[in-house]
Structure formats: C-alpha cells, structure tokens
C-alpha cells in the first residue's frame, strides 16, 4: 500500500469517526429530549448540566437517562457481535437475530416469567435463563451447520432461521397459555423495548457487554485472517476452531447481556456492520469499532422514532422500528452477490 493511499484511508477513517461521534451525540440529545411536549436541545443540555427546571431535570435525568444510557451499550454490543459473526462464518447474512440468539433469549425470559422459581426473584431468574437459552441456541445452530467436523457456512442461515422459527413458535405458545397478568411481559419481550430498564439492571449487563466488545476487538486480526478461509487462516498461524468457538461464546454472552432486560431487538447486527464494510472495506480493525458507534447511534434514533411515531397509542416497540429498517436491507442483501456488499 502506497503512502498516499495510506494517508487517504486514514483521513477517511478519521472523517467517519468524527461524523459518527456527531451523529451519536445528536442521537443522545434527541432521545433525552422526549416528553409529552418534547424539550429543546438547549433545555436538555441545561438539565444535564444541572441548570434545568425541576420538571426538566426529572424528565432528562430520571426518566430518559437510564433508557438512553443502556441503549448506547445495547446497540454497540449487538452491532459488534453481528460484525464478528459475519467474519467468523464468512457469511454477510449472519447476525445475532438471524441466527436465533434473540429468539433463544426471549424463550428463556418467557419461561422465567411464566414458571416462577420459589425463593428466587424474577430479576435473577429471567436474565439467567436468557443467558442459558441464548448460549444453547448458538451451540445448536453451530452443530446443525457443521458436517464431518467442518462448519458449512452455506447451511448456517437455514439452520438459524429454522431454529429461530421453532423458538419463536415456543414463545408464541407460552404467550397463548400465559395468564393475562403475565402475557404483557412476554409480549414486551417478543417486540423489545428500552423503556423498562433500570440503573440496577444496567450494573449487571453493561460490564459483560463492555468486556465482550473489548475481547472481540482484540481478535480483529484473527477475524481478518479467517475471512480469507480456514486454510489461509491456519497458514497464518490462527487456530481456527479454537478462535471460532471462543468468539461464539463471547458473542453469545454479549448478546444475552444486551437483550436480557430489553427483549429481542433485531437487525442491528445485520445492518450496521455492512454499512461500514461498504464504505470503508472489510478490515475488521476498522469495522468493529465503527460498528460500536454506529450501532449505538442507530438504536437511539430508532428509540426516538418509536416514541415520536405512536404518541397517541403509547410507545411503539423498538424492535418494530428496527425490523422496518432492517428487513428491507436483509432482502437487499439476499438479492446481491457477496462481492457486492464489501466481501
């Protein structure tokens, strides 16, 4: 690579970081401004700095801040996880949602909601079962996608869709038999929302999400090698099976922590990484950190749209908004060859 090309890429990367930082900052301020009568950005800033009115301080710092803060980490975690899964499977359609991880976590939460465990609070059982079912789903999809000890990436999507459909059917059945007082909680899970998260729940999930993202970022070079194919990666000294299984476990735990309290929010891990692969190429040293920024901004913009779009009917579930955007993009990917989407 010539010095001129290197400088051009660096300038492009710095520009992307600056633009994403600005978009993320604006997204945070917009989402913090939501109220029955939305606040101005100046009023939001005044509340954040302790100079707002009593009412505005309550709206911004007590009502909106937990939702926005957790949304940043959820969006970043899901986007980075999606980028990692696409790299380790060498498949542009791989993502936590498509592979059924969100459905697995939803089933675990539904089981916890419907069948309470004596002496153990639901606040402990629900995330624990979401973790367990999420990890079990990934292992099942991994096994179904492999033949003769080799991972068959061409069957990965089919296995993920099949398992996801089965788990979604199980969640629907539990919703059908659930008593009315528990049905609402299960429905909440199936559509996803940031509205019910608390600071206490964040202290459980955020450290896992941050640790998971940090670990995945350290594996960027190995991911670049694995995208060339298993044989080439092994020639470069990468223990493909070990790295793939390790990253699957880390990414699954990250997804489980991200959705444990907010429900199934899909398509972030599919859409966001591809945008940066298209704009800046397939280098995971660039794609992963930018996906974190982009995922955080995207989920907050969707959350803001969810609040503003249905003000007369309550808050629109955020999973509905991300699906409206992500599903058409998924169809677009299906209609293109891999080489046309930055691979």
Secondary structure, DSSP 8 states (H G I E B T S, - for coil): --HHHHHHHHHHHHHHHHHHHHHHHHHHHHHHT-SSS---HHHHHHHHTT-S-HHHHIIIIIIIHHHHHHHHHHHHHHHHHHHHHHHHHT-TT--TTTTTHHHHHHHHHHHHHHS--TTS-HHHHHHHHHHHHHHHHHHHHHHHTEETTEE-HHHHHHHHHHHHHHHHHHHHHHHHHS-HHHHHHHHHHHH--STT--HHHHHHHHHHHHHHHHHHHHTHHHHHHHTT-HHHHHHTT--HHHHHHHHHHHHHHHHHHHHTTT----SHHHHHHHHHHHHH-S-HHHHHHHHHHHHHHHHHHHHHHHHHHTTTTS---HHHHHHHHHHHHHHHHHTS-GGGGT-
